[in-house]
């Protein structure tokens, strides 16, 4: 598979938001055979290039900055970036949003066979509260063009373009209309009409920031005009029921709800206002002529200002996209060559700020050691207080504590801690995805993770951060402590991470790095791309293997400072078995025969949960024994005699 992707990011409030957005894009995992170029369009942002360019100096792929002399709005910025894109696919990323580290890999996995690849979008407020994802699907699906239009009309596909990988050929002849909000709704409708195959990938998500405003912003009424335009583009497409549903839900009801939420300060309304537009001059329409959005002429005028108005003339389309006034480019050292049709990024960089564009100094980093503790939880409110008390009892207190809750049951528990613990409502399906969300919200140079049923010794953070040392003087990227395992009140030694580990020897079994016993530098965590959100089990082992493959260095605290509680019975079930199969498939080419047999044995053991029929449980047990070596059989018997679980 050979795919090239152009990532287009319009930036306006660079100093305030672009840092997180750019960091998430630069930390994405790039699969083999995928080429990436990043095009940042600086729409006369606050602070100008001084706030954007330092973040791109160490970019792992070619990065280009295009500058506008005056604010022209997100549509003009997208048009400018689209004109400079050379990839097979285009991915629009909002300057205030951020992406899951594994999202690009998930999108490109379906790209060769689909014209548009859709990812789930999770709305997030500035205080970290997330809403339900859209689409609400747990598994991937592939639609034909007409089926995708139907899903769009029923609002099961988000109308914006920011969570989608789009084949660049679909955008030929299309431009984003200037001026109103929701300007990409009609463009998205036209893209779905052109697409023959649309795929949805489950797992990694696109996070969309919702910023509250005070009072009602009249631009939310642009939503009604956008819905009307989209329905005009989709004339004859979709069922009548779906078209009526789209008009009612996304139109009249949507505007009414937006007005109410905006008045209450709960709606995201971007403060991105273009500079004073030129005088509007409507041009007469030519019957049957296609406008810039690809639709036929309608009883509506597209003026030179980009605003649509009711009038008697037709539609001649929005003006041509503005051209950029300056270009800055980087070629990262050791990075893969740029895209084939693009010259190497060797243009001299640095456009000095003008007198009217003062440079904004970068925000000072928090003093080290500053640690953010992320606690993912899944419907265990009775165990969460014990974990949080162990975090707050540290001799080196964390700078912040973030609880990521994917069921909503932890909110009353967090409220009892009187503001000392942050709360994030998540709809993620795996612990890895919850950890990634918490890490994306962190603003400290160090990260630590703790499962909701585990605890830390009071000196855990102090000992691990001491091993890491100052960032400027240390070569260590993460530090891990040894653990205890506790079941039914009986404690015994747990994982003891060796000082030297060869990845090939531990692909099948975790040598001692869990989701609760290490502290990692945030920069190294982003380079890794975070946890693999598609793995429900062994995601900590997968992170450790990728860290060793990347050449990251670790230190070991040879003290048992973490207690891992086995609160349930046998950690088994169809979900665990499916996760083990996914992990085995991911490393199939690197596993030895003995390691594959070990993982198959664990998979069969996971299927022996009590709800199975006795005959089926006996069959899975027999398959597990057949895939075990004599030494493993002796180990199982010894564990049974000691009262431990079969695969504890």
C-alpha positions as CSV (number, residue, x, y, z in Angstrom):
1,X,0.0,0.0,0.0
2,X,1.4,3.4,-1.0
3,X,-0.8,6.4,0.1
4,X,0.2,10.1,0.5
5,X,-1.8,12.3,2.8
6,X,-1.9,16.1,2.9
7,X,-2.9,17.4,6.4
8,X,-4.3,20.9,6.2
9,X,-4.6,22.9,9.4
10,X,-6.0,26.4,9.4
11,X,-4.7,28.4,12.4
12,X,-6.0,31.7,13.7
13,X,-5.5,31.7,17.5
14,X,-2.1,30.1,17.3
15,X,-0.7,31.1,20.7
16,X,-3.8,29.8,22.4
17,X,-4.8,26.6,20.7
18,X,-2.4,25.6,17.9
19,X,0.2,24.1,20.2
20,X,-2.1,21.2,21.3
21,X,-3.4,20.7,17.7
22,X,0.0,20.6,16.1
23,X,1.5,18.4,18.9
24,X,-1.3,15.8,18.3
25,X,-0.7,15.8,14.6
26,X,3.1,15.5,14.9
27,X,2.7,12.6,17.4
28,X,0.5,10.5,15.1
29,X,1.8,7.1,14.1
30,X,2.6,6.9,10.4
31,X,2.3,3.3,9.0
32,X,4.7,1.9,6.5
33,X,4.0,3.0,2.9
34,X,2.2,6.2,4.0
35,X,3.6,9.6,3.1
36,X,2.5,12.7,5.0
37,X,2.8,16.4,4.4
38,X,1.5,19.1,6.8
39,X,0.2,22.4,5.5
40,X,-0.5,25.0,8.2
41,X,-2.3,28.1,7.0
42,X,-1.7,31.0,9.3
43,X,-4.7,33.2,8.8
44,X,-3.0,36.3,10.4
45,X,-3.1,34.5,13.7
46,X,-2.4,36.0,17.1
47,X,1.3,36.0,17.4
48,X,1.8,35.1,13.8
49,X,4.6,32.7,12.8
50,X,6.4,33.2,16.1
51,X,3.8,30.9,17.8
52,X,3.7,28.3,15.0
53,X,7.1,27.9,13.5
54,X,9.0,26.7,16.7
55,X,6.6,23.8,17.0
56,X,7.5,22.5,13.5
57,X,11.3,22.6,13.6
58,X,11.5,18.9,14.6
59,X,8.5,17.7,12.5
60,X,8.9,14.0,11.5
61,X,7.6,14.8,8.0
62,X,7.6,17.8,5.6
63,X,5.8,20.8,7.0
64,X,4.8,24.1,5.3
65,X,3.4,27.3,6.7
66,X,1.3,29.6,4.4
67,X,0.5,33.1,5.7
68,X,-2.4,35.4,5.1
69,X,-1.9,39.1,5.5
70,X,-5.3,39.6,7.0
71,X,-7.9,37.3,8.6
72,X,-10.0,35.8,5.8
73,X,-11.8,33.0,7.8
74,X,-11.5,29.2,8.0
75,X,-13.0,28.7,4.5
76,X,-10.3,30.8,2.8
77,X,-7.6,29.1,4.8
78,X,-8.9,25.7,3.7
79,X,-8.9,26.8,0.1
80,X,-5.4,28.1,0.4
81,X,-4.2,24.8,1.9
82,X,-6.1,22.7,-0.7
83,X,-4.5,24.6,-3.5
84,X,-1.0,23.7,-2.2
85,X,-1.9,20.0,-1.3
86,X,-0.2,17.3,-3.4
87,X,-1.3,14.1,-1.6
88,X,-3.6,11.4,-2.8
89,X,-5.9,12.2,0.2
90,X,-6.6,15.3,2.1
91,X,-7.3,15.5,5.8
92,X,-8.6,18.8,7.3
93,X,-7.7,19.3,11.0
94,X,-9.1,22.2,13.0
95,X,-6.7,24.5,14.6
96,X,-8.5,24.2,18.0
97,X,-9.0,20.4,17.8
98,X,-6.7,17.4,18.4
99,X,-6.5,13.8,17.1
100,X,-5.9,10.4,18.6
101,X,-2.3,9.2,18.0
102,X,-3.6,6.1,16.1
103,X,-6.2,8.0,14.0
104,X,-4.1,8.5,10.9
105,X,-3.1,4.8,10.8
106,X,-6.7,3.8,11.1
107,X,-7.9,6.1,8.4
108,X,-5.2,5.1,5.9
109,X,-5.8,1.4,6.5
110,X,-9.2,1.8,4.7
111,X,-8.0,4.5,2.3
112,X,-7.0,2.5,-0.8
113,X,-10.5,1.0,-1.2
114,X,-12.6,4.1,-0.2
115,X,-13.1,7.6,-1.5
116,X,-13.9,9.0,2.0
117,X,-12.9,7.4,5.3
118,X,-14.9,8.6,8.3
119,X,-13.7,8.6,12.0
120,X,-15.6,9.1,15.1
121,X,-15.8,12.6,16.5
122,X,-15.8,13.3,20.2
123,X,-16.9,16.8,21.3
124,X,-14.9,18.2,24.2
125,X,-15.4,21.4,26.2
126,X,-12.5,23.4,27.6
127,X,-13.0,21.9,31.0
128,X,-12.5,18.4,29.7
129,X,-16.1,17.2,29.6
130,X,-16.7,15.0,26.5
131,X,-20.0,14.3,24.7
132,X,-21.2,11.2,22.9
133,X,-19.2,10.3,19.8
134,X,-20.6,10.5,16.3
135,X,-21.2,8.0,14.6
136,X,-22.2,5.9,17.5
137,X,-20.8,2.7,16.1
138,X,-18.6,0.1,17.8
139,X,-17.4,-1.6,14.6
140,X,-16.3,-0.4,11.2
141,X,-18.6,-0.4,8.2
142,X,-18.4,0.3,4.5
143,X,-21.2,2.2,2.6
144,X,-21.9,2.7,-1.0
145,X,-22.4,6.3,-2.1
146,X,-26.2,6.3,-1.8
147,X,-26.0,4.5,1.5
148,X,-23.6,7.2,2.8
149,X,-26.0,9.9,1.7
150,X,-28.8,8.3,3.6
151,X,-26.5,8.1,6.7
152,X,-25.6,11.7,6.3
153,X,-29.3,12.8,6.1
154,X,-30.1,10.8,9.2
155,X,-27.1,12.6,10.9
156,X,-25.2,9.4,11.5
157,X,-22.3,11.0,9.6
158,X,-21.0,14.3,10.9
159,X,-21.6,17.1,8.4
160,X,-18.1,18.7,8.8
161,X,-15.0,17.7,6.9
162,X,-12.5,17.6,9.8
163,X,-13.0,14.0,10.8
164,X,-12.6,12.5,7.3
165,X,-9.9,11.4,5.0
166,X,-11.0,12.6,1.5
167,X,-9.6,11.5,-1.9
168,X,-8.2,14.7,-3.4
169,X,-9.8,14.0,-6.8
170,X,-13.3,14.5,-5.2
171,X,-12.4,18.1,-4.4
172,X,-11.5,19.0,-8.0
173,X,-13.5,22.1,-8.9
174,X,-14.9,22.6,-5.4
175,X,-14.1,25.4,-3.0
176,X,-15.3,26.3,0.5
177,X,-17.8,29.2,0.3
178,X,-16.5,32.2,2.3
179,X,-18.3,33.9,5.1
180,X,-20.9,31.9,7.0
181,X,-20.4,29.2,9.6
182,X,-21.2,25.6,8.7
183,X,-19.9,26.5,5.2
184,X,-18.6,22.9,4.8
185,X,-22.0,21.2,5.0
186,X,-22.9,21.8,1.4
187,X,-19.3,20.8,0.3
188,X,-19.7,17.6,2.3
189,X,-23.0,16.8,0.6
190,X,-21.4,17.2,-2.8
191,X,-18.4,15.0,-1.8
192,X,-20.8,12.2,-0.8
193,X,-22.6,12.5,-4.1
194,X,-19.3,12.1,-5.9
195,X,-18.0,9.2,-3.7
196,X,-18.6,5.6,-4.7
197,X,-17.4,4.1,-1.4
198,X,-17.4,5.5,2.1
199,X,-15.8,3.7,5.0
200,X,-16.1,4.2,8.8
201,X,-13.3,3.1,11.1
202,X,-14.0,2.5,14.8
203,X,-11.5,3.0,17.6
204,X,-9.3,6.1,17.5
205,X,-11.2,9.4,17.5
206,X,-11.1,13.0,16.4
207,X,-11.6,15.4,19.3
208,X,-13.5,18.6,18.5
209,X,-13.2,21.5,21.0
210,X,-16.4,23.3,21.9
211,X,-15.8,26.8,23.3
212,X,-18.6,28.5,25.3
213,X,-19.6,32.1,24.5
214,X,-21.5,34.6,26.5
215,X,-24.9,35.4,25.0
216,X,-26.4,34.5,21.7
217,X,-24.3,34.7,18.5
218,X,-26.5,35.4,15.5
219,X,-24.2,33.3,13.2
220,X,-25.8,30.1,14.5
221,X,-28.6,31.0,12.1
222,X,-26.2,30.2,9.3
223,X,-26.9,26.6,10.1
224,X,-30.4,26.9,8.5
225,X,-28.9,28.3,5.3
226,X,-26.3,25.5,5.3
227,X,-29.0,22.8,5.7
228,X,-31.0,24.4,2.9
229,X,-28.0,24.4,0.6
230,X,-27.1,20.8,1.4
231,X,-30.6,19.7,0.6
232,X,-30.5,21.6,-2.7
233,X,-27.2,19.8,-3.6
234,X,-28.7,16.4,-2.6
235,X,-31.9,17.0,-4.7
236,X,-33.3,13.6,-5.6
237,X,-30.8,11.7,-3.3
238,X,-31.9,9.9,-0.2
239,X,-35.4,8.9,0.9
240,X,-38.1,11.5,1.6
241,X,-38.1,10.5,5.3
242,X,-34.4,11.0,5.5
243,X,-34.6,14.4,3.9
244,X,-37.4,15.5,6.2
245,X,-35.4,14.2,9.2
246,X,-32.3,16.2,8.1
247,X,-34.3,19.4,7.7
248,X,-36.1,19.1,11.0
249,X,-33.2,17.9,13.2
250,X,-30.3,19.7,11.6
251,X,-32.3,22.8,10.6
252,X,-35.2,24.2,12.6
253,X,-34.6,22.1,15.7
254,X,-30.9,22.5,15.5
255,X,-31.0,26.3,15.3
256,X,-33.5,26.5,18.2
257,X,-31.3,24.3,20.3
258,X,-28.2,26.1,19.4
259,X,-29.7,29.4,20.3
260,X,-30.8,28.1,23.7
261,X,-27.4,26.5,24.4
262,X,-25.5,29.6,23.2
263,X,-27.5,31.8,25.6
264,X,-26.6,29.4,28.4
265,X,-22.9,29.5,27.4
266,X,-22.7,25.9,26.3
267,X,-22.3,26.1,22.5
268,X,-19.1,26.3,20.7
269,X,-19.0,29.3,18.4
270,X,-15.7,30.2,16.9
271,X,-14.5,33.7,17.3
272,X,-13.0,33.7,13.8
273,X,-14.4,36.7,12.0
274,X,-12.9,37.7,8.7
275,X,-11.7,41.3,8.2
276,X,-14.0,43.8,6.6
277,X,-15.3,42.2,3.3
278,X,-15.5,44.1,0.0
279,X,-18.8,45.5,-1.0
280,X,-21.2,42.8,-2.1
281,X,-21.9,42.8,-5.8
282,X,-24.1,40.1,-7.2
283,X,-23.3,38.8,-10.6
284,X,-26.0,37.6,-12.9
285,X,-26.3,33.8,-13.2
286,X,-26.1,31.7,-16.3
287,X,-28.9,29.1,-16.4
288,X,-27.6,25.6,-15.8
289,X,-24.1,26.8,-14.7
290,X,-22.5,25.0,-11.8
291,X,-21.4,27.2,-8.9
292,X,-18.3,26.7,-6.7
293,X,-19.9,24.1,-4.5
294,X,-20.8,21.9,-7.5
295,X,-24.6,22.5,-7.3
296,X,-26.8,23.8,-10.1
297,X,-27.9,27.4,-10.1
298,X,-30.5,28.1,-7.4
299,X,-32.7,31.1,-6.5
300,X,-29.9,32.4,-4.4
301,X,-27.0,34.7,-5.1
302,X,-23.3,34.2,-4.2
303,X,-21.8,37.6,-3.8
304,X,-18.2,38.5,-4.0
305,X,-18.2,38.7,-0.2
306,X,-19.1,35.0,-0.1
307,X,-22.5,35.7,1.7
308,X,-25.5,34.0,0.2
309,X,-28.7,36.1,0.0
310,X,-32.2,35.6,-1.3
311,X,-32.7,37.5,-4.6
312,X,-34.0,37.0,-8.1
313,X,-30.7,36.4,-9.8
314,X,-29.0,33.0,-9.9
315,X,-25.8,31.6,-8.3
316,X,-22.4,32.3,-9.9
317,X,-20.4,30.7,-7.1
318,X,-18.0,32.0,-4.5
319,X,-14.8,33.9,-5.5
320,X,-11.6,32.0,-6.2
321,X,-9.6,31.0,-3.1
322,X,-7.1,33.7,-2.0
323,X,-3.4,33.1,-2.5
324,X,-0.9,33.0,0.3
325,X,1.6,35.8,0.7
326,X,4.5,33.9,2.3
327,X,5.7,30.3,2.6
328,X,7.8,28.6,5.2
329,X,8.9,25.0,5.0
330,X,10.9,22.4,6.9
331,X,12.6,19.2,6.0
332,X,13.0,17.2,9.2
333,X,16.4,15.5,9.6
334,X,16.2,11.8,9.0
335,X,12.6,12.1,7.8
336,X,11.3,10.2,4.7
337,X,11.5,12.1,1.4
338,X,8.7,14.5,0.6
339,X,5.8,13.5,-1.6
340,X,6.7,12.7,-5.2
341,X,5.2,15.7,-6.9
342,X,6.4,18.2,-4.3
343,X,9.9,19.7,-4.3
344,X,12.0,19.1,-1.2
345,X,11.2,21.4,1.7
346,X,14.4,23.5,1.7
347,X,12.9,27.0,1.4
348,X,14.6,29.4,3.9
349,X,12.3,29.7,6.9
350,X,11.5,32.4,9.2
351,X,9.3,35.3,8.2
352,X,10.1,37.9,10.9
353,X,7.1,39.4,12.6
354,X,6.2,42.9,11.4
355,X,5.7,45.9,13.6
356,X,2.0,45.3,13.6
357,X,2.4,41.7,14.4
358,X,4.4,41.5,17.7
359,X,5.9,38.2,18.5
360,X,4.2,36.4,21.4
361,X,6.7,34.7,23.8
362,X,6.2,31.0,24.3
363,X,4.5,30.0,27.5
364,X,7.0,29.0,30.1
365,X,7.0,25.2,30.8
366,X,6.0,24.2,34.3
367,X,8.9,23.5,36.6
368,X,10.0,19.9,36.8
369,X,9.1,17.5,38.1
370,X,5.4,18.3,37.3
371,X,3.4,15.1,36.9
372,X,-0.2,14.6,35.6
373,X,-1.8,11.5,36.9
374,X,-4.4,9.9,34.6
375,X,-6.9,7.4,36.2
376,X,-9.1,5.6,33.7
377,X,-12.2,4.0,35.3
378,X,-14.9,1.7,34.0
379,X,-18.0,1.3,36.2
380,X,-16.1,0.6,39.5
381,X,-17.1,3.5,41.8
382,X,-16.5,1.4,44.9
383,X,-12.8,0.9,44.1
384,X,-12.0,4.4,42.7
385,X,-11.7,6.2,46.0
386,X,-8.9,3.9,47.2
387,X,-6.9,4.6,44.1
388,X,-7.4,8.4,44.3
389,X,-6.5,8.5,48.0
390,X,-3.2,6.8,47.1
391,X,-2.5,9.5,44.5
392,X,-3.3,12.4,46.8
393,X,-1.1,10.9,49.5
394,X,2.1,11.1,47.5
395,X,5.1,12.8,49.1
396,X,5.6,14.5,45.7
397,X,2.0,15.6,44.9
398,X,1.0,15.5,41.3
399,X,0.3,18.8,39.5
400,X,-3.1,17.5,38.4
401,X,-5.2,14.4,38.6
402,X,-7.6,13.5,35.8
403,X,-10.2,10.8,36.1
404,X,-11.4,9.5,32.7
405,X,-14.8,7.8,33.1
406,X,-16.4,5.9,30.2
407,X,-19.6,5.1,32.0
408,X,-20.6,8.2,34.0
409,X,-20.6,6.3,37.3
410,X,-17.5,8.0,38.7
411,X,-18.8,11.6,38.8
412,X,-20.2,11.4,42.4
413,X,-16.9,9.9,43.6
414,X,-14.9,12.7,42.1
415,X,-17.2,15.3,43.5
416,X,-16.3,14.1,47.0
417,X,-12.7,15.2,46.6
418,X,-13.6,18.9,46.7
419,X,-12.0,20.0,43.4
420,X,-8.7,18.2,43.9
421,X,-9.5,15.7,41.1
422,X,-10.4,16.6,37.5
423,X,-13.1,14.7,35.7
424,X,-13.5,13.8,32.0
425,X,-16.6,12.0,30.7
426,X,-15.5,9.7,27.8
427,X,-17.2,7.3,25.5
428,X,-14.1,5.3,24.7
429,X,-14.3,1.5,24.4
430,X,-10.8,0.6,25.8
431,X,-8.5,1.6,28.6
432,X,-5.9,2.6,26.1
433,X,-8.2,5.1,24.5
434,X,-9.2,6.5,28.0
435,X,-5.5,6.9,28.9
436,X,-4.8,8.7,25.6
437,X,-7.6,11.1,26.2
438,X,-6.3,12.0,29.6
439,X,-2.8,12.4,28.3
440,X,-4.0,14.7,25.5
441,X,-5.5,17.0,28.2
442,X,-2.3,17.1,30.3
443,X,-0.1,20.1,30.3
444,X,2.9,18.8,32.3
445,X,6.2,17.3,31.1
446,X,5.6,14.0,32.9
447,X,2.7,11.6,32.8
448,X,1.7,8.8,35.1
449,X,-1.2,6.3,34.8
450,X,-3.1,4.4,37.5
451,X,-5.9,1.9,37.0
452,X,-8.9,2.4,39.2
453,X,-8.4,-0.8,41.2
454,X,-4.6,-0.3,41.9
455,X,-2.8,1.8,44.5
456,X,0.6,3.6,44.8
457,X,3.0,3.6,47.7
458,X,3.4,7.3,49.0
459,X,6.9,7.5,47.5
460,X,6.1,6.2,44.1
461,X,6.1,9.5,42.2
462,X,9.1,10.8,44.1
463,X,11.2,7.7,43.4
464,X,10.3,7.5,39.7
465,X,10.8,11.2,39.0
466,X,14.2,11.0,40.8
467,X,15.2,8.3,38.3
468,X,14.1,10.4,35.4
469,X,16.0,13.5,36.5
470,X,15.8,16.9,34.7
471,X,15.0,16.7,31.1
472,X,18.0,18.7,30.0
473,X,20.5,16.4,31.8
474,X,18.9,13.0,31.6
475,X,18.7,10.4,28.8
476,X,16.0,8.3,30.5
477,X,12.5,8.5,28.9
478,X,10.5,6.6,31.5
479,X,10.9,4.9,34.8
480,X,9.0,1.9,36.2
481,X,8.8,0.4,39.7
482,X,8.2,-3.2,40.7
483,X,4.7,-4.3,41.8
484,X,2.8,-6.5,44.2
485,X,-0.2,-8.6,43.3
486,X,-3.0,-8.9,45.8
487,X,-6.0,-11.2,45.7
488,X,-8.4,-11.9,48.5
489,X,-6.1,-10.2,51.0
490,X,-3.1,-12.3,50.1
491,X,-0.1,-10.3,48.7
492,X,2.7,-11.8,46.6
493,X,5.4,-10.4,44.4
494,X,4.2,-9.2,41.0
495,X,6.1,-8.0,38.0
496,X,9.8,-7.2,38.4
497,X,11.0,-5.4,35.3
498,X,14.6,-6.3,34.4
499,X,17.2,-3.6,33.8
500,X,17.8,-4.9,30.3
501,X,15.1,-6.3,28.1
502,X,15.3,-7.7,24.5
503,X,11.9,-7.0,22.8
504,X,11.9,-10.3,21.0
505,X,12.1,-12.3,24.2
506,X,9.0,-10.7,25.7
507,X,6.5,-10.3,22.9
508,X,4.2,-12.9,24.4
509,X,4.4,-12.0,28.2
510,X,4.7,-8.7,30.0
511,X,8.1,-8.4,31.7
512,X,6.7,-6.1,34.3
513,X,5.5,-2.8,32.8
514,X,1.8,-2.3,33.5
515,X,-0.6,0.6,33.1
516,X,0.0,1.6,36.7
517,X,3.7,1.4,37.5
518,X,5.6,3.9,35.3
519,X,6.2,7.6,34.8
520,X,6.9,8.7,31.3
521,X,8.0,12.0,29.7
522,X,5.0,13.5,27.8
523,X,7.2,14.2,24.7
524,X,8.3,10.5,24.6
525,X,4.6,9.4,25.0
526,X,3.6,11.5,22.1
527,X,6.4,10.2,20.0
528,X,5.1,6.7,20.7
529,X,1.6,7.7,19.6
530,X,0.2,6.7,23.0
531,X,-1.5,3.4,23.8
532,X,-3.0,1.3,21.0
533,X,-6.7,2.1,21.4
534,X,-7.7,-1.0,19.4
535,X,-6.2,-3.5,21.9
536,X,-8.5,-4.2,24.9
537,X,-5.7,-6.3,26.5
538,X,-1.9,-6.2,26.3
539,X,-1.9,-2.6,25.4
540,X,0.7,-1.9,28.1
541,X,2.9,-4.6,26.7
542,X,2.4,-3.3,23.2
543,X,3.5,0.2,24.4
544,X,6.6,-1.2,26.0
545,X,7.6,-3.1,22.8
546,X,7.1,-0.1,20.6
547,X,9.2,2.0,23.1
548,X,12.1,-0.4,22.9
549,X,11.8,-0.5,19.1
550,X,11.9,3.3,19.0
551,X,15.1,3.3,21.1
552,X,13.6,4.9,24.2
553,X,15.6,4.3,27.4
554,X,14.1,3.4,30.8
555,X,15.1,3.2,34.4
556,X,14.0,0.6,37.0
557,X,13.1,1.4,40.6
558,X,13.9,-1.9,42.3
559,X,11.2,-1.4,45.0
560,X,7.7,-2.7,45.0
561,X,5.8,0.6,45.1
562,X,2.6,-0.4,43.3
563,X,-0.1,-2.8,44.4
564,X,-2.2,-4.5,41.7
565,X,-5.5,-5.9,43.1
566,X,-7.2,-8.8,41.4
567,X,-10.7,-7.7,42.3
568,X,-12.7,-10.0,40.1
569,X,-12.5,-13.7,39.4
570,X,-10.6,-15.2,36.4
571,X,-9.8,-12.4,34.0
572,X,-11.5,-14.2,31.1
573,X,-14.2,-13.8,28.5
574,X,-14.8,-13.5,24.9
575,X,-13.6,-9.9,24.9
576,X,-10.2,-10.8,26.3
577,X,-9.9,-13.7,23.9
578,X,-10.6,-11.4,21.0
579,X,-8.1,-8.9,22.3
580,X,-5.4,-11.6,22.6
581,X,-6.1,-12.7,19.0
582,X,-5.7,-9.1,17.9
583,X,-2.4,-8.7,19.7
584,X,-1.2,-12.0,18.2
585,X,-2.1,-10.9,14.7
586,X,-0.3,-7.5,15.2
587,X,3.0,-9.2,16.0
588,X,2.5,-12.4,14.0
589,X,5.6,-11.9,11.9
590,X,7.8,-11.5,15.0
591,X,6.5,-14.2,17.3
592,X,8.3,-17.5,17.6
593,X,6.4,-20.8,17.5
594,X,6.6,-21.1,21.3
595,X,5.3,-17.5,21.8
596,X,2.4,-18.1,19.4
597,X,1.5,-21.3,21.3
598,X,1.6,-19.4,24.6
599,X,-0.8,-16.7,23.3
600,X,-3.2,-19.3,21.9
601,X,-3.2,-21.1,25.3
602,X,-4.1,-17.8,27.0
603,X,-6.8,-17.2,24.4
604,X,-8.4,-20.7,25.0
605,X,-8.2,-20.2,28.8
606,X,-10.0,-16.8,28.5
607,X,-12.9,-18.6,26.8
608,X,-13.4,-20.9,29.7
609,X,-15.7,-18.5,31.5
610,X,-18.5,-20.0,33.7
611,X,-21.3,-19.0,31.3
612,X,-20.1,-21.5,28.7
613,X,-21.6,-24.9,28.4
614,X,-19.7,-27.6,30.3
615,X,-18.8,-29.4,27.0
616,X,-17.4,-26.2,25.4
617,X,-15.4,-25.3,28.5
618,X,-13.8,-28.8,28.5
619,X,-12.9,-28.3,24.8
620,X,-11.2,-25.0,25.4
621,X,-9.4,-26.4,28.4
622,X,-8.1,-29.3,26.3
623,X,-6.9,-26.9,23.6
624,X,-5.1,-24.9,26.2
625,X,-3.2,-27.9,27.6
626,X,-2.3,-29.0,24.1
627,X,-0.7,-25.6,23.4
628,X,1.3,-25.7,26.7
629,X,4.8,-26.9,27.1
630,X,5.6,-29.3,29.9
631,X,7.2,-26.5,31.9
632,X,4.1,-24.4,31.6
633,X,2.0,-27.4,32.7
634,X,4.1,-27.7,35.9
635,X,3.7,-23.9,36.4
636,X,-0.1,-24.1,36.1
637,X,-0.3,-27.0,38.6
638,X,2.0,-25.1,41.0
639,X,-0.2,-22.0,40.8
640,X,-3.3,-24.1,41.4
641,X,-1.8,-25.7,44.5
642,X,-0.9,-22.2,45.8
643,X,-4.5,-21.1,45.3
644,X,-3.7,-18.7,42.5
645,X,-5.8,-18.2,39.4
646,X,-4.8,-20.2,36.3
647,X,-3.4,-17.2,34.5
648,X,-3.1,-14.6,37.1
